[in-house]
């Protein structure tokens, strides 16, 4: 399983993999056609990784084969996120702060500040899309990123943990590799559906913070979606009071899944 206390995309970890019965409860209605191929792995209350002091409930499922690219679209549209080879959605007892967020690639509007991010990157960075992989540089980058944000509660992860968390996937996945003067400074993982893409996780070198690499990665994901005929760009969970998740409001116009309905949000 993914290391504990990850920011989006990893849900809270509790329970075991011993309940592999078909999911019956708390399943989003819009994903109902896929219910028979979703195996419930865990569904327990645990500490919220996004808001201190709140209980969280994020049912975790294993999507069984056959897996199709339009399944990815259906689950994303229903509010699911991926963690390793599993998917989950929020069903917390007392809180609705987590709001899945998406935008239409063709409707996205660059602001002046976002243009500045792109111009700075074009002057000093190189980047490319490729198959995700694990090596010492990526693991170091990931651990440095977590340590800077105070998220490494269980210590540094290993190469095996990294592969389990970010490389293993139940969906087609790409990696954006970002370099500065030939040094790896950022990695962003993105899932791909038939009509959508999903930002999974971005980690970057603290010394490269001047490049706003989290924002830059989203801009490249949006561009990839445009270039490859995808309609929707899913940005993960928006949580207003979490500084690691509320930056997503910069990308507009966007929609957020609130009470089971996608609603337009302009800020």
C-alpha positions as CSV (number, residue, x, y, z in Angstrom):
1,X,0.0,0.0,0.0
2,X,1.0,3.6,-0.4
3,X,3.0,5.2,2.5
4,X,0.7,6.8,5.2
5,X,-0.2,10.5,5.4
6,X,0.3,11.2,1.7
7,X,-1.3,14.3,0.2
8,X,-3.6,13.7,-2.7
9,X,-3.8,11.1,-4.3
10,X,-3.3,8.6,-1.5
11,X,-6.3,8.0,0.8
12,X,-5.9,7.3,4.6
13,X,-4.6,3.8,5.1
14,X,-6.3,1.4,7.6
15,X,-7.7,-2.1,7.5
16,X,-6.4,-4.9,5.4
17,X,-7.0,-6.5,2.0
18,X,-9.0,-9.4,3.4
19,X,-12.4,-8.2,2.4
20,X,-12.5,-8.7,-1.4
21,X,-16.3,-8.9,-1.8
22,X,-18.1,-6.8,-4.4
23,X,-18.6,-3.2,-3.4
24,X,-22.2,-2.7,-2.2
25,X,-22.4,0.4,-0.1
26,X,-21.5,4.1,-0.6
27,X,-20.9,3.5,-4.4
28,X,-21.5,6.7,-6.5
29,X,-24.6,6.3,-8.6
30,X,-22.9,7.7,-11.8
31,X,-20.4,4.8,-11.7
32,X,-23.1,2.1,-11.1
33,X,-22.4,0.3,-14.4
34,X,-19.0,-0.6,-13.2
35,X,-20.0,-1.8,-9.7
36,X,-19.8,-5.5,-10.7
37,X,-16.1,-5.1,-11.5
38,X,-15.1,-3.2,-8.4
39,X,-13.8,-5.2,-5.4
40,X,-14.1,-3.5,-2.1
41,X,-10.7,-3.5,-0.3
42,X,-11.4,-1.3,2.7
43,X,-14.1,1.0,4.0
44,X,-13.1,2.2,7.5
45,X,-12.9,5.5,9.3
46,X,-9.4,6.8,9.8
47,X,-7.6,10.1,10.4
48,X,-8.0,12.6,7.6
49,X,-4.7,13.3,5.7
50,X,-5.9,16.7,4.6
51,X,-7.6,18.4,7.6
52,X,-6.2,17.8,11.1
53,X,-8.6,16.4,13.6
54,X,-11.2,15.3,11.1
55,X,-12.3,11.7,10.6
56,X,-12.1,10.4,7.1
57,X,-13.8,7.6,5.2
58,X,-12.5,6.9,1.7
59,X,-13.8,3.5,0.4
60,X,-10.9,1.8,-1.5
61,X,-11.6,-0.5,-4.4
62,X,-9.7,-2.8,-6.8
63,X,-11.0,-2.5,-10.4
64,X,-10.9,-6.0,-11.8
65,X,-10.1,-6.8,-15.4
66,X,-11.1,-6.2,-18.1
67,X,-10.2,-2.5,-17.8
68,X,-11.1,-0.1,-20.5
69,X,-10.1,3.5,-21.1
70,X,-13.7,4.6,-20.9
71,X,-13.9,3.0,-17.4
72,X,-11.3,5.6,-16.4
73,X,-13.5,8.4,-17.7
74,X,-16.5,7.0,-15.8
75,X,-14.8,6.7,-12.5
76,X,-13.1,10.1,-12.7
77,X,-16.4,11.7,-13.5
78,X,-17.9,10.0,-10.5
79,X,-15.3,11.5,-8.2
80,X,-12.8,8.6,-7.9
81,X,-9.1,9.1,-7.5
82,X,-6.3,6.5,-8.0
83,X,-3.7,5.3,-5.5
84,X,-1.3,2.6,-6.8
85,X,-3.5,-0.1,-8.4
86,X,-6.6,1.0,-6.4
87,X,-9.2,3.7,-6.7
88,X,-11.1,5.5,-4.0
89,X,-13.7,8.2,-3.4
90,X,-14.6,10.3,-0.3
91,X,-17.5,9.4,1.9
92,X,-16.6,11.1,5.2
93,X,-19.0,11.1,8.1
94,X,-18.9,14.8,9.1
95,X,-17.2,16.7,6.3
96,X,-17.6,17.5,2.6
97,X,-14.5,19.7,2.3
98,X,-12.9,17.5,-0.4
99,X,-14.2,18.5,-3.8
100,X,-13.0,16.6,-7.0
101,X,-12.0,19.2,-9.5
102,X,-11.8,19.3,-13.3
103,X,-11.7,21.6,-16.3
104,X,-12.4,21.5,-20.0
105,X,-9.0,21.6,-21.7
106,X,-10.3,23.8,-24.6
107,X,-12.0,26.3,-22.2
108,X,-9.0,26.8,-20.0
109,X,-7.8,30.4,-19.8
110,X,-4.2,31.5,-19.2
111,X,-3.9,34.3,-16.7
112,X,-0.9,36.8,-16.6
113,X,0.7,35.0,-13.7
114,X,0.4,31.6,-15.4
115,X,1.9,33.0,-18.6
116,X,4.9,34.2,-16.5
117,X,5.3,30.6,-15.2
118,X,5.4,29.3,-18.7
119,X,7.8,32.0,-20.0
120,X,10.3,31.3,-17.2
121,X,10.1,27.6,-17.8
122,X,10.7,28.0,-21.5
123,X,13.8,30.1,-20.8
124,X,15.4,27.7,-18.3
125,X,13.8,24.2,-18.3
126,X,13.5,21.2,-20.5
127,X,10.8,18.6,-20.2
128,X,9.4,15.5,-21.8
129,X,6.6,12.9,-21.5
130,X,7.6,9.3,-21.1
131,X,6.8,5.9,-19.4
132,X,7.0,6.3,-15.6
133,X,10.1,4.7,-14.0
134,X,11.9,4.6,-10.7
135,X,15.5,5.4,-10.0
136,X,17.6,6.9,-7.2
137,X,17.1,10.5,-8.4
138,X,13.3,10.2,-8.4
139,X,13.2,8.6,-5.0
140,X,15.5,11.3,-3.6
141,X,13.3,14.0,-5.2
142,X,10.2,12.5,-3.7
143,X,11.6,12.3,-0.2
144,X,13.0,15.8,-0.3
145,X,9.6,17.1,-1.5
146,X,7.8,15.4,1.3
147,X,10.3,16.5,4.0
148,X,10.0,20.1,2.9
149,X,6.2,20.0,3.4
150,X,6.3,18.2,6.7
151,X,4.7,15.1,5.2
152,X,7.4,12.5,5.9
153,X,5.8,11.3,9.2
154,X,7.0,7.7,8.7
155,X,10.5,8.6,7.3
156,X,11.8,8.3,3.8
157,X,10.4,5.9,1.4
158,X,12.3,3.2,-0.6
159,X,12.5,2.6,-4.3
160,X,10.1,-0.3,-3.8
161,X,7.6,2.1,-2.0
162,X,8.0,4.6,-4.8
163,X,7.2,2.0,-7.4
164,X,4.2,0.8,-5.5
165,X,2.8,4.2,-5.0
166,X,3.5,5.9,-8.3
167,X,4.5,3.4,-11.0
168,X,2.1,0.5,-10.3
169,X,-1.3,1.5,-11.9
170,X,-4.6,0.1,-13.0
171,X,-4.8,2.8,-15.7
172,X,-2.5,3.9,-18.6
173,X,-0.1,6.4,-17.0
174,X,2.6,8.9,-18.2
175,X,5.4,10.7,-16.5
176,X,6.4,14.3,-17.1
177,X,10.2,14.6,-16.5
178,X,11.4,18.2,-15.8
179,X,15.1,19.2,-15.9
180,X,17.1,22.3,-15.2
181,X,20.6,22.3,-16.7
182,X,20.3,18.6,-17.2
183,X,19.5,18.0,-13.5
184,X,16.2,16.3,-12.6
185,X,14.1,18.9,-10.7
186,X,10.5,17.6,-11.1
187,X,8.4,14.6,-11.9
188,X,4.6,14.6,-12.5
189,X,2.5,11.5,-12.9
190,X,-0.6,11.6,-15.1
191,X,-3.3,9.0,-15.8
192,X,-5.0,8.7,-19.2
193,X,-8.6,7.8,-20.2
194,X,-10.3,7.9,-23.5
195,X,-11.7,11.4,-23.1
196,X,-9.8,12.6,-20.0
197,X,-6.5,12.8,-18.1
198,X,-6.0,13.0,-14.4
199,X,-3.2,14.7,-12.5
200,X,-2.0,12.1,-10.0
201,X,1.1,13.4,-8.2
202,X,3.8,16.0,-8.7
203,X,7.0,16.2,-6.7
204,X,9.9,18.5,-7.2
205,X,13.3,19.7,-5.9
206,X,12.9,22.4,-3.2
207,X,15.7,24.4,-4.7
208,X,13.7,24.7,-7.9
209,X,10.6,26.3,-6.2
210,X,11.2,29.5,-8.1
211,X,9.8,27.7,-11.2
212,X,6.4,27.0,-9.6
213,X,6.8,23.4,-10.8
214,X,3.5,22.2,-9.4
215,X,1.7,24.9,-11.5
216,X,3.9,24.3,-14.5
217,X,3.1,20.5,-14.4
218,X,-0.6,21.2,-14.5
219,X,-0.1,23.6,-17.5
220,X,1.7,20.8,-19.3
221,X,-1.0,18.3,-18.5
222,X,-3.6,20.7,-19.9
223,X,-1.5,21.2,-23.1
224,X,-1.1,17.4,-23.4
225,X,-4.9,17.0,-23.2
226,X,-5.4,19.6,-25.9
227,X,-2.8,18.1,-28.2
228,X,-4.2,14.6,-27.8
229,X,-7.9,15.2,-28.1
230,X,-8.9,14.8,-24.4
231,X,-11.9,16.9,-23.1
232,X,-11.4,16.8,-19.4
233,X,-8.4,17.5,-17.1
234,X,-9.0,16.2,-13.6
235,X,-6.9,18.1,-11.0
236,X,-7.7,15.9,-8.0
237,X,-9.2,17.0,-4.7
238,X,-9.7,20.7,-3.9
239,X,-9.7,21.4,-0.2
240,X,-10.0,25.1,0.6
241,X,-8.2,25.1,4.0
242,X,-5.3,22.8,2.8
243,X,-2.4,24.8,1.3
244,X,-1.2,21.8,-0.7
245,X,-4.6,21.4,-2.4
246,X,-6.2,24.8,-2.7
247,X,-3.8,26.0,-5.4
248,X,-6.0,24.3,-7.9
249,X,-8.4,27.3,-7.8
250,X,-5.9,29.1,-10.0
251,X,-7.0,27.1,-13.0
252,X,-10.3,28.4,-14.4
253,X,-13.0,28.0,-15.4
254,X,-13.3,24.8,-13.5
255,X,-15.9,22.5,-12.1
256,X,-16.1,20.8,-8.7
257,X,-18.1,17.8,-7.7
258,X,-20.4,19.1,-4.9
259,X,-23.2,16.9,-3.5
260,X,-23.0,14.6,-6.5
261,X,-23.2,17.4,-9.1
262,X,-20.5,19.0,-11.2
263,X,-20.8,22.8,-10.6
264,X,-18.9,25.6,-12.3
265,X,-16.5,27.5,-10.0
266,X,-14.8,30.6,-11.3
267,X,-12.4,31.0,-8.4
